[in-house]
Amino acid sequence: MAKILLIDDEPDVIEFQKKYLERRKHSVSTAANTPEAMERIKTESPDVIFCDVRLETDTAGLEILAQAKKIIPNTIVYLVTGLTDKEIEEKGSALGAKEILIKPLTNEILAQKVQETAG
């Protein structure tokens, strides 16, 4: 069982993903913005984070990634975006993102990435 944090400002999306992952026996928490995300990272130490790149700003996800890796260096962070952007990909990789995933993120992709990284 993995501890997973889903960060996205679309409540319907994260609720659907949360229910799916919980049915697969994972512990899942969610955050809709940077302050919530940082609180969850500090208090819950997730194994895997799926973080939307664009929250309050176009690069909020990159900021969360950078802080998460400082707080929990071994956590696996996937950045999720609806737009392909070479600059975001390069910055995300440089900051330690495991991979950049393109929306829509299917349940199968979520399950596969969790299985690959957290077992």
C-alpha positions as MATLAB code, in Angstrom:
seq = 'MAKILLIDDEPDVIEFQKKYLERRKHSVSTAANTPEAMERIKTESPDVIFCDVRLETDTAGLEILAQAKKIIPNTIVYLVTGLTDKEIEEKGSALGAKEILIKPLTNEILAQKVQETAG';
ca = [
       0.000    0.000    0.000;
       1.382    3.383   -1.018;
       0.707    6.796    0.484;
      -0.325    8.970   -2.448;
      -0.961   12.705   -2.709;
      -3.057   14.012   -5.615;
      -2.692   17.745   -6.277;
      -5.087   19.326   -8.753;
      -7.473   22.277   -8.766;
     -10.208   20.235  -10.464;
     -12.144   18.637   -7.577;
     -14.067   16.171   -9.739;
     -10.848   14.831  -11.224;
      -9.041   14.246   -7.950;
     -12.109   12.778   -6.253;
     -12.516   10.245   -9.072;
      -8.803    9.357   -8.962;
      -8.833    9.179   -5.156;
     -11.723    6.703   -5.092;
     -10.061    4.549   -7.734;
      -6.743    4.379   -5.859;
      -8.443    3.756   -2.513;
     -10.263    0.771   -4.036;
      -6.787   -0.525   -4.870;
      -5.947   -0.293   -1.137;
      -3.752    2.815   -1.270;
      -3.864    5.638    1.259;
      -4.777    8.768   -0.708;
      -4.958   12.427    0.256;
      -5.698   15.410   -1.941;
      -4.873   19.089   -2.230;
      -6.356   21.777   -4.469;
      -3.695   24.468   -4.109;
      -0.106   25.112   -3.059;
      -0.709   25.807    0.663;
      -2.800   22.625    1.034;
      -0.218   20.619   -0.900;
       2.666   21.826    1.239;
       0.767   21.050    4.446;
       0.029   17.488    3.252;
       3.645   16.969    2.173;
       4.965   18.119    5.555;
       2.489   16.164    7.671;
       1.880   13.011    5.621;
       5.195   12.299    3.840;
       3.617   10.721    0.747;
       5.461    8.022   -1.202;
       4.097    9.226   -4.542;
       2.800   12.642   -5.604;
       0.827   13.430   -8.753;
       0.934   17.213   -9.123;
      -0.788   19.389  -11.695;
       1.696   21.917  -13.086;
      -0.760   24.792  -13.365;
      -2.602   25.608  -10.159;
      -2.688   29.192   -8.867;
       0.065   30.108  -11.336;
       1.433   28.548  -14.502;
       4.374   27.096  -12.573;
       2.916   26.315   -9.125;
       3.492   22.605   -9.694;
       7.195   23.196  -10.270;
       7.404   25.109   -6.995;
       5.637   22.284   -5.160;
       7.995   19.759   -6.763;
      11.076   21.703   -5.651;
       9.822   22.017   -2.068;
       8.640   18.397   -1.886;
      12.064   17.115   -2.933;
      13.708   19.262   -0.228;
      11.339   17.993    2.462;
      11.179   14.335    1.344;
      14.075   13.685   -1.062;
      12.986   10.103   -1.817;
       9.375   10.889   -2.683;
       8.388   10.183   -6.277;
       6.779   13.165   -8.017;
       4.916   13.010  -11.307;
       4.022   16.345  -12.869;
       0.700   16.349  -14.699;
      -0.180   18.865  -17.395;
      -2.756   19.416  -20.087;
      -0.256   21.123  -22.360;
       3.041   19.877  -23.668;
       5.688   22.454  -22.913;
       9.380   21.730  -23.459;
      10.461   24.322  -20.884;
       8.206   22.803  -18.203;
       9.509   19.327  -19.055;
      13.127   20.468  -18.763;
      12.563   22.333  -15.488;
      10.553   19.456  -14.045;
      13.261   16.945  -14.902;
      15.964   19.204  -13.474;
      13.996   19.536  -10.217;
      13.621   15.775   -9.874;
      10.260   14.880  -11.407;
      10.056   11.181  -12.214;
       8.051   11.902  -15.359;
       5.773   14.478  -16.985;
       2.329   12.973  -17.632;
      -0.157   14.451  -20.079;
      -3.836   14.874  -19.161;
      -6.236   13.256  -19.203;
      -4.640   10.887  -16.705;
      -6.481    7.578  -16.903;
      -6.951    5.243  -13.964;
      -4.809    2.679  -15.733;
      -1.902    5.114  -16.026;
      -2.277    6.102  -12.361;
      -2.238    2.466  -11.271;
       0.713    1.659  -13.524;
       2.817    4.557  -12.218;
       2.025    3.742   -8.587;
       2.880    0.078   -9.186;
       6.164    0.987  -10.901;
       7.296    3.314   -8.144;
       5.709    2.252   -4.876;
       4.623   -1.319   -5.402;
];
